[in-house]
Amino acid sequence: DLHPDWSPATIKSALMTTGTDVLDGGKPPASENNPVLIFRQGAGHVQPNSAADPGLVFDSSFGDWLGFICAVQPGGGCTGVPATDPSNLNTPSIAIGDLAGVQTVTRRVTNVGGNPATYTPSISGLAGFTTVVTPSSLSLAAGETKSFTVTFTRTTAALNGYTGGQMRLSDGTHTVRVPVVVRPVALAAPLQVGASYNVTF
């Protein structure tokens, strides 16, 4: 009843981005680099009161999901539908399963905080990677939607293993937390390969 105009994806985003670490025996996790932490807890422990005022939300439409489906399972019904790389699906988490050196992902957020706000990003964990968020700060009017990118570059991370971390966007009042897992590989195969043949008899 609090936000009857919010989509299911917006509600899910609010619940995820305001979560806190799930404690193990009352203790916080030892390292945000540990991908087991991200896989085990996801976005973390839900805080409904904080989710009522998340600051920013990641929304996704039918078109976003159709593009995602057509990327991972191309075929009937996908003609003319632009494929969305799974890492670019506009969710409040980032997962890259085949990073070959460098990859940039895009996200878009909407300011639901009720006032203009400027959010500054920070990254924790993700040892063995450099990350650059562009732009370096995001100013949004109330209700405004803007996009940003995150570029991940492998430096010393071991190949074929996942590394975990968190991205946070903060305006001083709200902290929007996004879980991240990245798996570097030597080579990444395309999602789809096409070929044409010209045969003459």
Contact map, one row per residue, 1 for C-alpha under 8 A:
111100000000000000000000000000000000000000000000000000000000000000000000000000000000000000000000000000000000000000000000000000000000000000000000000000000000000000000000000000000000000000000000000000000
111100000000000000000000000000000000000000000000000100000000000000000000000000000000000000000000000000000000000000000000000000000000000000000000000000000000000000000000000000000000000000000000000000000
111111000000000000000000000000000000000000000000000000000000000000000000000000000000000000000000000000000000000000000000000000000000000000000000000000000000000000000000000000000000000000000000000000000
111111000000000000000000000000000000000000000000000000000000000000000000000000000000000000000000000000000000000000000000000000000000000000000000000000000000000000000000000000000000000000000000000000000
001111100000000000000000000000000000000000000000000000000000000000000000000000000000000000000000000000000000000000000000000000000000000000000000000000000000000000000000000000000000000000000000000000000
001111111110000000000000000000000000000000000000000000000000000000000000000000000000000000000000000000000000000000000000000000000000000000000000000000000000000000000000000000000000000000000000000000000
000011111110000000000000000000000000000000000000000000000010000000000000000000000000000000000000000000000000000000000000000000000000000000000000000000000000000000000000000000000000000000000000000000000
000001111111000000000000000000000000000000000000000000000000000000000000000000000000000000000000000000000000000000000000000000000000000000000000000000000000000000000000000000000000000000000000000000000
000001111111100000000000000000000000000000000000000000000111000000000000000000000000000000000000000000000000000000000000000000000000000000000000000000000000000000000000000000000000000000000000000000000
000001111111110000000000000000000000000000000000000000001111000000000000000000000000000000000000000000000000000000000000000000000000000000000000000000000000000000000000000000000000000000000000000000000
000001111111111000000000000000000000000000000000000000000000000000000000000000000000000000000000000000000000000000000000000000000000000000000000000000000000000000000000000000000000000000000000000000000
000000011111111100000000000000000000000000000000000000000000000000000000000000000000000000000000000000000000000000000000000000000000000000000000000000000000000000000000000000000000000000000000000000000
000000001111111110000000000000000000000000000000000000001110000000000000000000000000000000110000000000000000000000000000000000000000000000000000000000000000000000000000000000000000000000000000000000000
000000000111111111000000000000000000000000000000001111011000000000000000000000000000000000000000000000000000000000000000000000000000000000000000000000000000000000000000000000000000000000000000000000000
000000000011111111100000000000000000000000000111001000000000000000000000000000000000000000000000000000000000000000000000000000000000000000000000000000000000000000000000000000000000000000000000000000000
000000000001111111100000000000000000000000110100000000000000000000000000000000000000000000010000000000000000000000000000000000000000000000000000000000000000000000000000000000001100000000000000000000000
000000000000111111100000000000000000000000100000001001001000000000000000000000000000000000010000000000000000000000000000000000000000000000000000000000000000000000000000000000111100000000000000000000000
000000000000011111110000000000000000000000000110011001000000000000000000000000000000000000000000000000000000000000000000000000000000000000000000000000000000000000000000000000111000000000000000000000000
000000000000001111111000000000000000000000111110000000000000000000000000000000000000000000000000000000000000000000000000000000000000000000000000000000000000000000000000000000001000000000000000000000000
000000000000000001111100000000000000000000111110000000000000000000000000000000000000000000000000000000000000000000000000000000000000000000000000000000000000000000000000000000000000000000000000000000000
000000000000000000111110000110000000000010111000000000000000000000000000000000000000000000000000000000000000000000000000000000000000000000000000000000000000000000000000000000000000000000000000000000000
000000000000000000011111000110000000000010011000000000000000000000000000000000000000000000000000000000000000000000000000000000000000000000000000000000000000000000000000000000000000000000000000000000000
000000000000000000001111111110000000000000000000000000000000000000000000000000000000000000000000000000000000000000000000000000000000000000000000000000000000000000000000000000000000000000000000000000000
000000000000000000000111111110000000000000000000000000000000000000000000000000000000000000000000000000000000000000000000000000000000000000000000000000000000000000000000000000000000000000000000000000000
000000000000000000000011111000000000000000000000000000000000000000000000000000000000000000000000000000000000000000000000000000000000000000000000000000000000000000000000000000000000000000000000000000000
000000000000000000000011111100000000000000000000000000000000000000000000000000000000000000000000000000000000000000000000000000000000000000000000000000000000000000000000000000000000000000000000000000000
000000000000000000000011111110000000000000000000000000000000000000000000000000000000000000000000000000000000000000000000000000000000000000000000000000000000000000000000000000000000000000000000000000000
000000000000000000001111011111000000000000000000000000000000000000000000000000000000000000000000000000000000000000000000000000000000000000000000000000000000000000000000000000000000000000000000000000000
000000000000000000001111001111110000100000000000000000000000000000000000000000000000000000000000000000000000000000000000000000000000000000000000000000000000000000000000000000000000000000000000000000000
000000000000000000000000000111110000000000000000000000000000000000000000000000000000000000000000000000000000000000000000000000000000000000000000000000000000000000000000000000000000000000000000000000000
000000000000000000000000000011111100000000000000000000000000000000000000000000000000000000000000000000000000000000000000000010000000000000000000000000000000000000000000000000000000000000000000000000000
000000000000000000000000000011111110110000000000000000000000000000000000000000000000000000000000000000000000000000000000000111000000000000000000000000000000000000011100000000000000000000000000000000000
000000000000000000000000000000111110000000000000000000000000000000000000000000000000000000000000000000000000000000000000000011100000000000000000000000000000000000111000000000000000000000000000000000000
000000000000000000000000000000111111110000000000000000000000000000000000000000000000000000000000000000000000000000000000000000000000000000000000000000000000000000111000000000000000000000000000000000000
000000000000000000000000000000011111111000000000000000000000000000000000000000000000000000000000000000000000000000000000000000000000000000000000000000000000000001111000000000000000100000000000000000000
000000000000000000000000000000000111111100000000000000000000000000000000000000000000000000000000000000000000000000000000000000000000000000000000000000000000000000010000000000000000000000000000000000000
000000000000000000000000000010010111111111000000000000000000000000000000000000000000000000000000000000000000000000000000000000000000000000000000000000000000000000010000000000000000000000000000000000000
000000000000000000000000000000010111111111100000000000000000000000000000000000000000000000000000000000000000000000000000000000000000000000000000000000000000000000011000000000000011100000000000000000000
000000000000000000000000000000000011111111000000000000000000000000000000000000000000000000000000000000000000000000000000000000000000000000000000000000000000000000000000000000000000000000000000000000000
000000000000000000000000000000000001111111000000000000000000000000000000000000000000000000000000000000000000000000000000000000000000000000000000000000000000000000000000000000000000000000000000000000000
000000000000000000001100000000000000111111111000000000000000000000000000000000000000000000000000000000000000000000000000000000000000000000000000000000000000000000000000000000000000000000000000000000000
000000000000000000000000000000000000111111110000000000000000000000000000000000000000000000000000000000000000000000000000000000000000000000000000000000000000000000000000000000000010000000000000000000000
000000000000000110111000000000000000010011111000000000000000000000000000000000000000000000001000000000000000000000000000000000000000000000000000000000000000000000000000000000001110000000000000000000000
000000000000000100111100000000000000000011111100000000000000000000000000000000000000000000000000000000000000000000000000000000000000000000000000000000000000000000000000000000000000000000000000000000000
000000000000000000111100000000000000000010111110000000000000000000000000000000000000000000000000000000000000000000000000000000000000000000000000000000000000000000000000000000000000000000000000000000000
000000000000001101110000000000000000000000011111001000000000000000000000000000000000000000000000000000000000000000000000000000000000000000000000000000000000000000000000000000000000000000000000000000000
000000000000001001110000000000000000000000001111111000000000000000000000000000000000000000000000000000000000000000000000000000000000000000000000000000000000000000000000000000000000000000000000000000000
000000000000001000000000000000000000000000000111111100000000000000000000000000000000000000000000000000000000000000000000000000000000000000000000000000000000000000000000000000000000000000000000000000000
000000000000000000000000000000000000000000000011111110000000000000000000000000000000000000000000000000000000000000000000000000000000000000000000000000000000000000000000000000000000000000000000000000000
000000000000000001000000000000000000000000000011111111000000000000000000000000000000000000000000000000000000000000000000000000000000000000000000000000000000000000000000000000000000000000000000000000000
000000000000011011000000000000000000000000000111111111000000000000000000000000000000000000000000000000000000000000000000000000000000000000000000000000000000000000000000000000000000000000000000000000000
010000000000010000000000000000000000000000000001111111000000000000000000000000000000000000000000000000000000000000000000000000000000000000000000000000000000000000000000000000000000000000000000000000000
000000000000010000000000000000000000000000000000111111100000000000000000000000000000000000000000000000000000000110000000000000000000000000000000000000000000000000000000000000000000000000000000000000000
000000000000010011000000000000000000000000000000011111111000000000000000000000000000000000000000000000000000000110000000000000000000000000000000000000000000000000000000000001110000000000000000000000000
000000000000000000000000000000000000000000000000000011111000000000000000000000000000000000000000000000000000001110000000000000000000000000000000000000000000000000000000000001110000000000000000000000000
000000000000010000000000000000000000000000000000000001111100000000000000000000000000000000000000000000000000111110000000000000000000000000000000000000000000000000000000000000010000000000000000000000000
000000000100110010000000000000000000000000000000000001111110000000000000000000000000000000010000000000000000111100000000000000000000000000000000000000000000000000000000000000000000000000000000000000000
000000001100100000000000000000000000000000000000000000011111000000000000000000000000000001110000000000000011110000000000000000000000000000000000000000000000000000000000000000000000000000000000000000000
000000101100100000000000000000000000000000000000000000001111100000000000000000000000000001100000000000000001110000000000000000000000000000000000000000000000000000000000000000000000000000000000000000000
000000001100000000000000000000000000000000000000000000000111110110000000000000000000000011100000000000000000000000000000000000000000000000000000000000000000000000000000000000000000000000000000000000000
000000000000000000000000000000000000000000000000000000000011111110000000000000000000000000000000000000000000000000000000000000000000000000000000000000000000000000000000000000000000000000000000000000000
000000000000000000000000000000000000000000000000000000000001111111000000000000000000000000000000000000000000000000000000000000000000000000000000000000000000000000000000000000000000000000000000000000000
000000000000000000000000000000000000000000000000000000000000111111100000000000000000000000000000000000000000000000000000000000000000000000000000000000000000000000000000000000000000000000000000000000000
000000000000000000000000000000000000000000000000000000000001111111110000000000000001000011000000000000000000000000000000000000000000000000000000000000000000000000000000000000000000000000000000000000000
000000000000000000000000000000000000000000000000000000000001111111111000000000000000000010000000000000000000000000000000000000000000000000000000000000000000000000000000000000000000000000000000000000000
000000000000000000000000000000000000000000000000000000000000011111111100000000001000000000000000000000000000000000000000000000000000000000000000000000000000000000000000000000000000000000000000000000000
000000000000000000000000000000000000000000000000000000000000001111111110000000001111000000000000000000000000000000000000000000000000000000000000000000000000000000000000000000000000000000000000000000000
000000000000000000000000000000000000000000000000000000000000000111111111000000000011110010000000000000000000000000000000000000000000000000000000000000000000000000000000000000000000000000000000000000000
000000000000000000000000000000000000000000000000000000000000000011111111110000000010000000000000000000000000000000000000000000000000000000000000000000000000000000000000000000000000000000000000000000000
000000000000000000000000000000000000000000000000000000000000000001111111111001001111000000000000000000000000000000000000000000000000000000000000000000000000000000000000000000000000000000000000000000000
000000000000000000000000000000000000000000000000000000000000000000111111110000000011110000000000000000000000000000000000000000000000000000000000000000000000000000000000000000000000000000000011000000000
000000000000000000000000000000000000000000000000000000000000000000011111110000000000010000000000000000000000000000000000000000000000000000000000000000000000000000000000000000000000000000000010000000000
000000000000000000000000000000000000000000000000000000000000000000001111111000000000000000000000000000000000000000000000000000000000000000000000000000000000000000000000000000000000000000000000000000000
000000000000000000000000000000000000000000000000000000000000000000001111111101000000000000000000000000000000000000000000000000000000000000000000000000000000000000000000000000000000000000000000000000000
000000000000000000000000000000000000000000000000000000000000000000000100111111100000000000000000000000000000000000000000000000000000000000000000000000000000000000000000000000000000000000000000000000000
000000000000000000000000000000000000000000000000000000000000000000000000011111100000000000000000000000000000000000000000000000000000000000000000000000000000000000000000000000000000000000000000000000000
000000000000000000000000000000000000000000000000000000000000000000000000001111100000000000000000000000000000000000000000000000000000000000000000000000000000000000000000000000000000000000000000000000000
000000000000000000000000000000000000000000000000000000000000000000000100011111111000000000000000000000000000000000000000000000000000000000000000000000000000000000000000000000000000000000000000000000000
000000000000000000000000000000000000000000000000000000000000000000000000001111111000000000000000000000000000000000000000000000000000000000000000000000000000000000000000000000000000000000000000000000000
000000000000000000000000000000000000000000000000000000000000000000000000000001111100000000000000000000000000000000000000000000000000000000000000000000000000000000000000000000000000000000000000000000000
000000000000000000000000000000000000000000000000000000000000000001100100000001111110000000000000000000000000000000000000000000000000000000000000000000000000000000000000000000000000000000000000000000000
000000000000000000000000000000000000000000000000000000000000000000100100000000011111000000000000000000000000000000000000000000000000000000000000000000000000000000000000000000000000000000000000000000000
000000000000000000000000000000000000000000000000000000000000000000111110000000001111100000000000000000000000000000000000000000000000000000000000000000000000000000000000000000000000000000000000000000000
000000000000000000000000000000000000000000000000000000000000000100110110000000000111110110000000000000000000000000000000000000000000000000000000000000000000000000000000000000000000000000000000000000000
000000000000000000000000000000000000000000000000000000000000000000010010000000000011111110000000000000000000000000000000000000000000000000000000000000000000000000000000000000000000000000000000000000000
000000000000000000000000000000000000000000000000000000000000000000010011000000000001111110000000000000000000000000000000000000000000000000000000000000000000000000000000000000000000000000000000000000000
000000000000000000000000000000000000000000000000000000000000000000000000000000000000111110000111000000001000000000000000000000000000000000000000000000000000000000000000000000000000000000000000000000000
000000000000000000000000000000000000000000000000000000000000000000000000000000000001111111000000000000001110000000000000000000000000000000000000000000000000000000000000000000000000000000000000000000000
000000000000000000000000000000000000000000000000000000000001000110010000000000000001111111100000000000000010000000000000000000000000000000000000000000000000000000000000000000000000000000000000000000000
000000000000000000000000000000000000000000000000000000000111000100000000000000000000000111110000000000000111000000000000000000000000000000000000000000000000000000000000000000000000000000000000000000000
000000000000100000000000000000000000000000000000000000000111000000000000000000000000000011111100000000000010000000000000000000000000000000000000000000000000000000000000000000000000000000000000000000000
000000000000100110000000000000000000000000000000000000001100000000000000000000000000000001111100000000000000000000000000000000000000000000000000000000000000000000000000000000000110000000000000000000000
000000000000000000000000000000000000000000100000000000000000000000000000000000000000000000111110000000000000000000000000000000000000000000000000000000000000000000000000000000000111000000000000000000000
000000000000000000000000000000000000000000000000000000000000000000000000000000000000001000111111000000000000000000000000000000000000000000000000000000000000000000000000000000000111100000000000000000000
000000000000000000000000000000000000000000000000000000000000000000000000000000000000001000001111100000000000000000000000000000000000000000000000000000000000000000000000000000000001110000000000000000000
000000000000000000000000000000000000000000000000000000000000000000000000000000000000001000000111111000000000000000000000000000000000000000000000000000000000000000000000000000000000111000000000000000000
000000000000000000000000000000000000000000000000000000000000000000000000000000000000000000000011111000000000000000000000000000000000000000000000000000000000000001000000000000000000111100000000000000000
000000000000000000000000000000000000000000000000000000000000000000000000000000000000000000000001111100000000000000000000000000000000000000000000000000000000000000000000000000000000011110110000000000000
000000000000000000000000000000000000000000000000000000000000000000000000000000000000000000000001111111100000000000000000000000000000000000000000000000000000000000000000000000000000011110010000000000000
000000000000000000000000000000000000000000000000000000000000000000000000000000000000000000000000011111100000000000000000000000000000000000000000000000000000000000000000000000000000000111110000000000000
000000000000000000000000000000000000000000000000000000000000000000000000000000000000000000000000001111100000000000000000000000000000000000000000000000001100000000000000000000000000000111000000000000000
000000000000000000000000000000000000000000000000000000000000000000000000000000000000000000000000001111110000000000000000000000000000000000000000000000111100000000000000000000000000000000000000000000000
000000000000000000000000000000000000000000000000000000000000000000000000000000000000000000000000001111111000000000000000000000000000000000000000000000111000000000000000000000000000000000000000000000000
000000000000000000000000000000000000000000000000000000000000000000000000000000000000000000000000000001111100000000000000000000000000000000000000000011110000000000000000000000000000000000000000000000000
000000000000000000000000000000000000000000000000000000000000000000000000000000000000001100000000000000111110000000000000000000000000000000000000000011100000000000000000000000000000000000000000000000000
000000000000000000000000000000000000000000000000000000000000000000000000000000000000000101000000000000011111000000000000000000000000000000000000001111000000000000000000000000000000000000000000000000000
000000000000000000000000000000000000000000000000000000000100000000000000000000000000000111100000000000001111100000000000000000000000000000000000001110000000000000000000000000000000000000000000000000000
000000000000000000000000000000000000000000000000000000000110000000000000000000000000000001000000000000000111110000000000000000000000000000000000111100000000000000000000000000000000000000000000000000000
000000000000000000000000000000000000000000000000000000011110000000000000000000000000000000000000000000000011111000000000000000000000000000000000111000000000000000000000000000000000000000000000000000000
000000000000000000000000000000000000000000000000000000011110000000000000000000000000000000000000000000000001111100000000000000000000000000010011110000000000000000000000000000000000000000000000000000000
000000000000000000000000000000000000000000000000000000111000000000000000000000000000000000000000000000000000111111011000000000000000000000011111100000000000000000000000000000000000000000000000000000000
000000000000000000000000000000000000000000000000000011111000000000000000000000000000000000000000000000000000011111000000000000000000000000000110000000000000000000000000000000000000000000000000000000000
000000000000000000000000000000000000000000000000000011110000000000000000000000000000000000000000000000000000001111111000000000000000000000000110000000000000000000000000000000000000000000000000000000000
000000000000000000000000000000000000000000000000000000000000000000000000000000000000000000000000000000000000001111110000000000000000000000000110000000000000000000000000000000000000000000000000000000000
000000000000000000000000000000000000000000000000000000000000000000000000000000000000000000000000000000000000000011111000000000000000000000001100000000000000000000000000000000000000000000000000000000000
000000000000000000000000000000000000000000000000000000000000000000000000000000000000000000000000000000000000001011111100000000000000000000111100000000000000000000000000000000000000000000000000000000000
000000000000000000000000000000000000000000000000000000000000000000000000000000000000000000000000000000000000001010111110000000000000000000111100000000000000000000000000001000000000000000000000000000000
000000000000000000000000000000000000000000000000000000000000000000000000000000000000000000000000000000000000000000011111000000000000000011110000000000000000000000000000011000000000000000000000000000000
000000000000000000000000000000000000000000000000000000000000000000000000000000000000000000000000000000000000000000001111100000000000000011100000000000000000000000000000111000000000000000000000000000000
000000000000000000000000000000000000000000000000000000000000000000000000000000000000000000000000000000000000000000000111110000000000000111000000000000000000000000000000111000000000000000000000000000000
000000000000000000000000000000000000000000000000000000000000000000000000000000000000000000000000000000000000000000000011111000000000100110000000000000000000000000000011110000000000000000000000000000000
000000000000000000000000000000000000000000000000000000000000000000000000000000000000000000000000000000000000000000000001111100000000000000000000000000000000000000000011100000000000000000000000000000000
000000000000000000000000000000000000000000000000000000000000000000000000000000000000000000000000000000000000000000000000111111000010000000000000000000000000000000001111000000000000000000000000000000000
000000000000000000000000000000010000000000000000000000000000000000000000000000000000000000000000000000000000000000000000011111000000000000000000000000000000000000001110000000000000000000000000000000000
000000000000000000000000000000111000000000000000000000000000000000000000000000000000000000000000000000000000000000000000001111100000000000000000000000000000000000011100000000000000000000000000000000000
000000000000000000000000000000011000000000000000000000000000000000000000000000000000000000000000000000000000000000000000001111111100000000000000000000000000000000111100000000000000110000000000000000000
000000000000000000000000000000001000000000000000000000000000000000000000000000000000000000000000000000000000000000000000000011111000000000000000000000000001100000100000000000000000000000000000000000000
000000000000000000000000000000000000000000000000000000000000000000000000000000000000000000000000000000000000000000000000000001111100000000000000000000000111110000000000000000000000000000000000000000000
000000000000000000000000000000000000000000000000000000000000000000000000000000000000000000000000000000000000000000000000000001111110000000000000000000011111100000000000000000000000000000000000000000000
000000000000000000000000000000000000000000000000000000000000000000000000000000000000000000000000000000000000000000000000000001011111000000000000000000011110000000000000000000000000000000000000000000000
000000000000000000000000000000000000000000000000000000000000000000000000000000000000000000000000000000000000000000000000001000001111100000000000000001111000000000000000000000000000000000000000000000000
000000000000000000000000000000000000000000000000000000000000000000000000000000000000000000000000000000000000000000000000000000000111110000000000000001110000000000000000000000000000000000000000000000000
000000000000000000000000000000000000000000000000000000000000000000000000000000000000000000000000000000000000000000000000100000000011111100000000000111100000000000000000000000000000000000000000000000000
000000000000000000000000000000000000000000000000000000000000000000000000000000000000000000000000000000000000000000000000000000000001111110000000000111000000000000000000000000000000000000000000000000000
000000000000000000000000000000000000000000000000000000000000000000000000000000000000000000000000000000000000000000000000000000000000111111000000000110000000000000000000000000000000000000000000000000000
000000000000000000000000000000000000000000000000000000000000000000000000000000000000000000000000000000000000000000000001100000000000111111000000000000000000000000000000000000000000000000000000000000000
000000000000000000000000000000000000000000000000000000000000000000000000000000000000000000000000000000000000000000000111100000000000011111100000000000000000000000000000000000000000000000000000000000000
000000000000000000000000000000000000000000000000000000000000000000000000000000000000000000000000000000000000000000000111000000000000001111110000010100000000000000000000000000000000000000000000000000000
000000000000000000000000000000000000000000000000000000000000000000000000000000000000000000000000000000000000000000011110000000000000000011111000000000000000000000000000000000000000000000000000000000000
000000000000000000000000000000000000000000000000000000000000000000000000000000000000000000000000000000000000011000011100000000000000000001111111110000000000000000000000000000000000000000000000000000000
000000000000000000000000000000000000000000000000000000000000000000000000000000000000000000000000000000000000001000111000000000000000000000111111000000000000000000000000000000000000000000000000000000000
000000000000000000000000000000000000000000000000000000000000000000000000000000000000000000000000000000000000001111111000000000000000000000011111000000000000000000000000000000000000000000000000000000000
000000000000000000000000000000000000000000000000000000000000000000000000000000000000000000000000000000000000011111000000000000000000000000011111100000000000000000000000000000000000000000000000000000000
000000000000000000000000000000000000000000000000000000000000000000000000000000000000000000000000000000000000011000000000000000000000000000011111110000000000000000000000000000000000000000000000000000000
000000000000000000000000000000000000000000000000000000000000000000000000000000000000000000000000000000000001111000000000000000000000000000010011111000000000000000000000000000000000000000000000000000000
000000000000000000000000000000000000000000000000000000000000000000000000000000000000000000000000000000000001110000000000000000000000000001010001111100000000000000000000000000000000000000000000000000000
000000000000000000000000000000000000000000000000000000000000000000000000000000000000000000000000000000000111100000000000000000000000000000000000111110000000000000000000000000000000000000000000000000000
000000000000000000000000000000000000000000000000000000000000000000000000000000000000000000000000000000000111000000000000000000000000111001000000011111000000000000000000000000000000000000000000000000000
000000000000000000000000000000000000000000000000000000000000000000000000000000000000000000000000000000011110000000000000000000000000111000000000001111100000000000000000000000000000000000000000000000000
000000000000000000000000000000000000000000000000000000000000000000000000000000000000000000000000000000011100000000000000000000000011110000000000000111110000000000000000000000000000000000000000000000000
000000000000000000000000000000000000000000000000000000000000000000000000000000000000000000000000000001111000000000000000000000000011100000000000000011111000000000000000000000000000000000000000000000000
000000000000000000000000000000000000000000000000000000000000000000000000000000000000000000000000000001110000000000000000000000001111000000000000000001111100000000000000000000000000000000000000000000000
000000000000000000000000000000000000000000000000000000000000000000000000000000000000000000000000000011100000000000000000000000001110000000000000000000111110000000000000000000000000000000000000000000000
000000000000000000000000000000000000000000000000000000000000000000000000000000000000000000000000000011000000000000000000000000011100000000000000000000011111100000000000000000000000000100000000000000000
000000000000000000000000000000000000000000000000000000000000000000000000000000000000000000000000000000000000000000000000000000011100000000000000000000001111100000000000000000000000000000000000000000000
000000000000000000000000000000000000000000000000000000000000000000000000000000000000000000000000000000000000000000000000000000111000000000000000000000000111110000000000000000000000000000000000000000000
000000000000000000000000000000000000000000000000000000000000000000000000000000000000000000000000000000000000000000000000000000111000000000000000000000000111111000100000000000000000000100000000000000000
000000000000000000000000000000000000000000000000000000000000000000000000000000000000000000000000000000000000000000000000000000010000000000000000000000000001111110000000000000000000000100000000000000000
000000000000000000000000000000000000000000000000000000000000000000000000000000000000000000000000000000000000000000000000000000000000000000000000000000000000111110000000000000000000001111000000000000000
000000000000000000000000000000000000000000000000000000000000000000000000000000000000000000000000000000000000000000000000000000000000000000000000000000000000011111000000000000000000001110000000000000000
000000000000000000000000000000000000000000000000000000000000000000000000000000000000000000000000000000000000000000000000000000000000000000000000000000000000011111100000000000000000001100000000000000000
000000000000000000000000000000000010000000000000000000000000000000000000000000000000000000000000100000000000000000000000000000000000000000000000000000000000000111110000000000000000111100000000000000000
000000000000000000000000000000001110000000000000000000000000000000000000000000000000000000000000000000000000000000000000000001100000000000000000000000000000100011111000000000000000111000000000000000000
000000000000000000000000000000011111110000000000000000000000000000000000000000000000000000000000000000000000000000000000000011000000000000000000000000000000000001111100000000000011110000000000000000000
000000000000000000000000000000011110010000000000000000000000000000000000000000000000000000000000000000000000000000000000001111000000000000000000000000000000000000111110000000000011100000000000000000000
000000000000000000000000000000010000000000000000000000000000000000000000000000000000000000000000000000000000000000000000001111000000000000000000000000000000000000011111000000001111000000000000000000000
000000000000000000000000000000000000000000000000000000000000000000000000000000000000000000000000000000000000000000000000111100000000000000000000000000000000000000001111100000001111000000000000000000000
000000000000000000000000000000000000000000000000000000000000000000000000000000000000000000000000000000000000000000000000111000000000000000000000000000000000000000000111110000111100000000000000000000000
000000000000000000000000000000000000000000000000000000000000000000000000000000000000000000000000000000000000000000000011110000000000000000000000000000000000000000000011111000111000000000000000000000000
000000000000000000000000000000000000000000000000000000000000000000000000000000000000000000000000000000000000000000000111100000000000000000000000000000000000000000000001111111110000000000000000000000000
000000000000000000000000000000000000000000000000000000000000000000000000000000000000000000000000000000000000000000001111000000000000000000000000000000000000000000000000111111100000000000000000000000000
000000000000000000000000000000000000000000000000000000000000000000000000000000000000000000000000000000000000000000000000000000000000000000000000000000000000000000000000011111100000000000000000000000000
000000000000000000000000000000000000000000000000000000000000000000000000000000000000000000000000000000000000000000000000000000000000000000000000000000000000000000000000011111100000000000000000000000000
000000000000000000000000000000000000000000000000000001100000000000000000000000000000000000000000000000000000000000000000000000000000000000000000000000000000000000000000011111110000000000000000000000000
000000000000000011000000000000000000000000000000000001100000000000000000000000000000000000000000000000000000000000000000000000000000000000000000000000000000000000000001111111111000000000000000000000000
000000000000000011000000000000000000000000000000000001110000000000000000000000000000000000000000000000000000000000000000000000000000000000000000000000000000000000000001110001111100000000000000000000000
000000000000000111100000000000000000000000100000000000000000000000000000000000000000000000000000000000000000000000000000000000000000000000000000000000000000000000000111100000111110000000000000000000000
000000000000000110000000000000000000000000100000000000000000000000000000000000000000000000011100000000000000000000000000000000000000000000000000000000000000000000000111000000011111000000000000000000000
000000000000000000000000000000000000010001100000000000000000000000000000000000000000000000011100000000000000000000000000000000000000000000000000000000000000000000011110000000001111100000000000000000000
000000000000000000000000000000000000010000000000000000000000000000000000000000000000000000001110000000000000000000000000000000000000000000000000000000000000000000011110000000000111110000000000000000000
000000000000000000000000000000000010010000000000000000000000000000000000000000000000000000000111100000000000000000000000000001000000000000000000000000000000000001111000000000000011111000000000000000000
000000000000000000000000000000000000000000000000000000000000000000000000000000000000000000000011111000000000000000000000000001000000000000000000000000000000000001110000000000000001111100000000000000000
000000000000000000000000000000000000000000000000000000000000000000000000000000000000000000000001111000000000000000000000000000000000000000000000000000000000001111100000000000000000111110000000000000000
000000000000000000000000000000000000000000000000000000000000000000000000000000000000000000000000111110000000000000000000000000000000000000000000000000000100111111000000000000000000011111000000000000000
000000000000000000000000000000000000000000000000000000000000000000000000000000000000000000000000011110000000000000000000000000000000000000000000000000000000001100000000000000000000001111110000000000000
000000000000000000000000000000000000000000000000000000000000000000000000000000000000000000000000000110000000000000000000000000000000000000000000000000000000001000000000000000000000000111110000000000000
000000000000000000000000000000000000000000000000000000000000000000000000000000000000000000000000010100000000000000000000000000000000000000000000000000000000000000000000000000000000000011111000000000000
000000000000000000000000000000000000000000000000000000000000000000000000000000000000000000000000011100000000000000000000000000000000000000000000000000000000000000000000000000000000000011111100000000000
000000000000000000000000000000000000000000000000000000000000000000000000000000000000000000000000000000000000000000000000000000000000000000000000000000000000000000000000000000000000000000111110000000000
000000000000000000000000000000000000000000000000000000000000000000000000000000000000000000000000000000000000000000000000000000000000000000000000000000000000000000000000000000000000000000011111100000000
000000000000000000000000000000000000000000000000000000000000000000000011000000000000000000000000000000000000000000000000000000000000000000000000000000000000000000000000000000000000000000001111100000000
000000000000000000000000000000000000000000000000000000000000000000000010000000000000000000000000000000000000000000000000000000000000000000000000000000000000000000000000000000000000000000000111110000000
000000000000000000000000000000000000000000000000000000000000000000000000000000000000000000000000000000000000000000000000000000000000000000000000000000000000000000000000000000000000000000000111111000000
000000000000000000000000000000000000000000000000000000000000000000000000000000000000000000000000000000000000000000000000000000000000000000000000000000000000000000000000000000000000000000000001111100000
000000000000000000000000000000000000000000000000000000000000000000000000000000000000000000000000000000000000000000000000000000000000000000000000000000000000000000000000000000000000000000000000111110000
000000000000000000000000000000000000000000000000000000000000000000000000000000000000000000000000000000000000000000000000000000000000000000000000000000000000000000000000000000000000000000000000011111000
000000000000000000000000000000000000000000000000000000000000000000000000000000000000000000000000000000000000000000000000000000000000000000000000000000000000000000000000000000000000000000000000001111100
000000000000000000000000000000000000000000000000000000000000000000000000000000000000000000000000000000000000000000000000000000000000000000000000000000000000000000000000000000000000000000000000000111110
000000000000000000000000000000000000000000000000000000000000000000000000000000000000000000000000000000000000000000000000000000000000000000000000000000000000000000000000000000000000000000000000000011111
000000000000000000000000000000000000000000000000000000000000000000000000000000000000000000000000000000000000000000000000000000000000000000000000000000000000000000000000000000000000000000000000000001111
000000000000000000000000000000000000000000000000000000000000000000000000000000000000000000000000000000000000000000000000000000000000000000000000000000000000000000000000000000000000000000000000000000111
